[in-house]
Amino acid sequence: MRTDHLPSFDGATGWLNSEPLTPEGLRGKVVVVDFWTLTCINWLRTEPYVRAWSRAYRDDGLVVIGVHTPEFSFEHDLDLVRQATEEMEIDYPVAADNDYAVWSAFDNNYWPALYFADAEGVIRDRHFGEGRYEESERVIQELLGVEREPVSVEGTGVEAEADWDNLRTPETYLGDARGERRSDDLPGQLRPDHWSLAGEWTVGPEKVVADQAGAGIAFRFHARDAHLVLSPGAREPIPFRLLLDGEAPGPSHGIDADKEGNGLLGEGRLYQLVRQHGGVRERTLEIEFLEPGAEAYAFTFG
């Protein structure tokens, strides 16, 4: 087991819910550091557990520190991070890491990533990605010297655990730096896991931007949930319309669209477009933006 010590948070560009924290000031506390970015579906599905651990073991000496290291350019906006923190009821300290200084100090490479440090500041365990929740909680208990039943956690909305048995479509970036499986086919002719653009778009390294009203994206996927990372850029909220296999989604709409497929792109974040109802099968999603300016970054599935 590696025995690195908790590195400094000096490179943080801001703090929420706390004054700046230091490894020296945290001595005597068990510390869990959670690296996240607000659009990451993998982090969103772990957050109910991290939030529950913070509340359940705070009085036993646990300090949870979130480190928000942005993946996409719009995630550098501290107001967006603050909004996400408030909406997800995160009441533990959060360090904004816009310059990746804390990320680099930990030599981290993943969202989400958990680091578990004992009361002497020695990092005793690490975990990257989703899962292993009971084992992680046992690590916390061991470091605190307590023993009790694990907390009961059930995520809802975008925090709900993925339907792993039916998740066949991978995360897909749309910008040309990492984009793949783009097609010129019409929506009804798309191959599985492929996507296409309709209308006028500007394609950049990390995103595609709708240049006209009516521009759309189609994706052929196999998963219970379909999400899309979106931002309105500098514009006012942008209405959109969602179709599933050419029709209104009905009961298979996600939380960010209604049964008729209407939604509103209000701020930069992950939007849940589809949660399939009554069984999971391969579907074609189409999203049309009714005004120009929509920025689309990545599809994720669950």
Secondary structure, 3 states (H helix, E strand, C coil): CCCCECCCCCCCCEEECCCCCCCCCCCCCEEEEEEECCCCHHHHHHHHHHHHHHHHHHHHCEEEEEEECCCCHHHHCHHHHHHHHHHCCCCCCEEECCCCHHHHHCCCCCCCEEEEECCCCEEEEEEECCCCHHHHHHHHHHHHCCCCCCCCCCCCHHHCCCCHHHCCCCCEECCCCCCCCECCCCHHHCCCCCEEEECCEEECCCCEEECCCCCEEEEEECCCEEEEEEECCCCCCEEEEEEECCECCHHHECCCCCCCCEEEECCCEEEEEEECCCCCCCEEEEEEECCCCCEEEEEEEC
